[in-house]
Amino acid sequence: MATQTYCFIKETGSTNTTLKSLLKTSQLPDFFVLRTSFQTLGRGQMGNWWEAEKGKNLLCSIVHYPMHINLAEQFILSQQTSLAIKYVLDTYVDNVTIKWPNDIYCGDKKIGGILIENSIQGNRLAYSIIGIGININQVDFRSAALNPTSIYQLTNKRHQIRPILQAIVKQLKALCFTEDAASIHHQYFKALYRNSGYHSFKLPHNDEIFCAKIAQVAADGKLTLEHKDGRLQSFYFKEIEFVIQ
């Protein structure tokens, strides 16, 4: 009997949370996918809420066992996932980029996001739960989110959701198993939102706005910006914000 690699449920609080519960009682295969039509408690990075109209978008979580990745290198999984989504969305819409660390953008609008939760065993990752949300067929957004968009808004066409998911999983497997870390890092930087030229950034703790350019992203995910006077300044997640009008 073939191993089940996909499960669909109509509604759940959070696919990440539900998948974690399943892992407590079941040995799920690598790249097992749990998908839903609606999350009542959908989450983004650092506790942000994710708006998604019922049945209109791709909402899923994928379990992966990256035993070869040590803790200091765990950001590579975020890079691999971001790239997999970007490469698939490139076949549907134009100007897809990755806004550091792992938001998926089309132009200056957000079309998707990722939430990765890791289980640690020693100095390695026992498993990772990769939560993915992509706006596919949603027409209207009612939350206070600054700049959401969807494939439908950009193409004026409705799209089947599962083929997009299948393509992302296939691309993610390829990136995880056939690309080395240096190649992934190079592809990630090349795909970054606003990866060239000077742009406005804001320090969230005091709302200071300054102009800088992205100099590099370290293996641990730290973003380094270069000021116009040549000074370098590095930031972890949530320590810096892009200024987007």
C-alpha positions in Angstrom: 0.0 0.0 0.0 1.3 3.4 -0.9 2.2 5.8 1.9 -0.2 8.6 2.3 1.5 11.9 1.6 -1.5 14.3 1.5 -4.4 15.1 3.8 -7.1 17.7 3.3 -9.4 19.0 6.1 -12.1 21.6 5.6 -11.3 23.7 8.6 -8.8 23.9 11.4 -7.4 26.3 13.8 -3.9 26.2 12.3 -2.4 23.7 10.0 1.0 24.0 11.8 -0.6 23.2 15.1 -2.7 20.4 13.8 0.3 18.8 12.0 2.3 19.0 15.3 -0.5 17.1 17.0 -0.5 14.4 14.3 3.3 14.0 14.7 2.8 13.0 18.3 0.7 10.0 17.4 1.8 9.2 13.8 5.0 8.6 11.9 4.4 10.8 8.9 6.5 10.5 5.8 8.9 13.3 4.6 7.1 16.1 2.9 3.7 15.0 4.1 1.2 17.8 3.4 -1.8 18.9 5.5 -4.0 21.3 3.7 -7.2 23.2 4.7 -9.7 25.6 3.2 -9.8 27.8 6.3 -7.8 28.5 9.4 -9.6 30.1 12.3 -6.2 30.9 14.0 -4.0 31.4 11.0 -0.6 32.8 12.0 2.3 34.5 10.3 5.8 35.2 11.5 6.2 36.4 15.1 2.5 35.9 15.9 1.1 38.0 13.1 -2.4 37.2 11.9 -2.9 35.8 8.3 -6.1 36.8 6.6 -7.5 34.2 4.1 -11.1 33.9 2.8 -12.5 30.4 3.1 -11.8 28.2 0.2 -9.9 30.8 -1.8 -6.3 30.4 -1.0 -3.5 27.8 -0.4 -3.2 27.1 3.3 -1.0 24.2 4.2 1.8 22.8 6.3 4.5 20.4 5.2 6.6 18.2 7.5 10.2 17.8 6.6 13.0 15.9 8.4 16.2 17.9 7.6 18.5 15.8 9.9 21.5 17.0 7.9 20.9 20.7 8.9 22.5 21.9 12.1 21.0 24.6 14.2 23.3 27.3 13.0 22.2 26.6 9.4 18.5 26.3 9.9 17.7 29.5 7.9 18.5 27.6 4.7 15.2 25.8 5.0 13.4 29.2 4.9 15.5 30.1 1.8 14.6 26.8 0.1 10.9 27.2 0.8 10.8 30.8 -0.3 12.6 30.0 -3.5 10.3 27.0 -4.2 7.3 29.3 -3.9 8.8 32.0 -6.0 9.8 29.7 -8.8 6.3 28.3 -9.0 4.6 31.7 -8.8 6.9 32.9 -11.6 4.8 30.7 -13.9 1.6 32.6 -13.0 2.6 36.2 -12.4 5.4 38.7 -13.0 7.9 40.3 -10.6 7.9 37.8 -7.8 10.5 38.4 -5.1 11.3 37.4 -1.6 11.0 40.1 1.0 13.5 39.3 3.7 13.2 37.0 5.5 10.5 35.0 3.8 7.5 37.0 2.6 6.6 36.5 -1.0 5.9 39.7 -2.9 4.7 40.7 -6.4 5.9 44.2 -7.0 5.2 46.0 -3.7 2.4 43.7 -2.6 2.4 40.7 -0.5 1.0 37.5 -2.0 2.3 34.9 0.4 4.1 34.1 3.6 5.9 31.3 5.5 6.0 30.2 9.1 8.5 27.5 9.9 8.5 25.8 13.3 11.4 23.5 14.2 11.8 20.6 16.7 15.4 20.4 17.9 17.3 17.2 18.8 20.8 17.9 20.1 22.4 20.3 17.7 20.2 19.1 14.8 16.7 19.6 13.6 14.5 16.5 14.3 11.7 17.8 12.1 10.4 21.1 10.6 6.8 22.1 10.0 6.7 24.5 7.1 3.5 26.5 7.1 2.6 28.2 3.8 -0.1 30.7 3.0 -0.5 32.0 -0.6 -3.3 34.2 -1.8 -4.7 32.5 -4.9 -8.3 33.4 -5.7 -9.2 36.0 -3.0 -10.7 39.1 -4.5 -11.1 41.4 -1.5 -9.0 41.9 1.6 -10.7 43.4 4.6 -8.0 43.4 7.3 -5.7 46.3 8.1 -2.8 44.6 6.2 -0.9 47.2 4.2 -0.5 45.7 0.8 -2.1 42.2 0.1 -2.7 40.9 -3.4 -3.6 37.5 -4.9 -3.0 35.7 -8.2 -6.6 36.4 -9.1 -6.1 40.1 -8.6 -3.0 40.1 -10.8 -4.3 37.9 -13.6 -8.1 38.3 -13.4 -8.3 34.5 -13.6 -9.3 31.8 -11.1 -6.8 29.0 -10.5 -6.9 25.5 -9.1 -5.2 25.4 -5.8 -3.9 21.8 -5.5 -1.7 21.9 -8.7 0.1 25.0 -7.3 0.7 23.1 -4.1 2.0 20.0 -5.9 4.4 22.1 -8.0 5.7 23.8 -4.8 6.3 20.5 -3.1 8.1 19.2 -6.2 10.3 22.3 -6.4 11.0 22.2 -2.7 12.2 18.6 -2.8 14.5 19.5 -5.7 16.0 22.5 -3.8 16.5 20.4 -0.7 18.1 17.4 -2.3 20.0 18.7 -5.4 21.3 22.2 -4.5 24.1 22.9 -2.1 24.1 25.7 0.5 26.2 28.2 -1.6 23.8 27.8 -4.6 20.7 28.3 -2.4 22.2 31.4 -0.8 23.1 32.9 -4.2 19.7 32.2 -5.6 18.0 33.6 -2.5 20.0 36.9 -2.6 19.3 37.2 -6.3 15.5 36.8 -5.7 15.4 39.3 -2.8 12.9 42.2 -2.8 14.8 45.5 -3.2 18.2 43.7 -3.5 19.8 46.6 -5.3 20.0 50.3 -4.8 19.1 52.4 -1.7 15.7 52.2 -0.1 14.0 53.4 3.1 14.0 51.3 6.2 12.5 51.9 9.6 13.6 50.9 13.1 10.4 49.7 14.8 11.5 50.5 18.4 11.7 54.3 17.7 10.3 54.8 14.2 13.6 56.2 12.9 13.7 56.1 9.1 16.9 55.9 7.2 18.2 55.1 3.7 20.4 52.0 3.0 21.0 49.1 0.7 21.0 45.4 1.3 24.6 44.3 1.6 24.2 40.6 2.5 22.2 38.0 4.3 24.2 35.8 6.6 23.8 32.0 7.0 21.8 32.5 10.2 19.4 34.9 8.4 20.8 38.2 9.8 20.3 41.1 7.3 23.2 43.5 6.8 22.4 47.0 5.5 25.0 49.5 4.1 24.3 53.2 4.8 25.2 55.8 2.2 28.3 56.7 4.3 29.5 53.1 4.1 28.5 52.1 7.6 27.3 48.5 8.0 24.4 47.6 10.3 23.0 44.2 10.9 19.5 43.1 12.0 17.6 40.0 13.0 13.9 39.4 12.3 11.6 42.1 13.5 14.5 44.5 14.3 14.1 46.4 10.9 11.2 47.1 8.6 10.9 48.0 4.9 9.2 51.3 4.3 6.5 50.5 1.7 4.1 53.2 0.6 
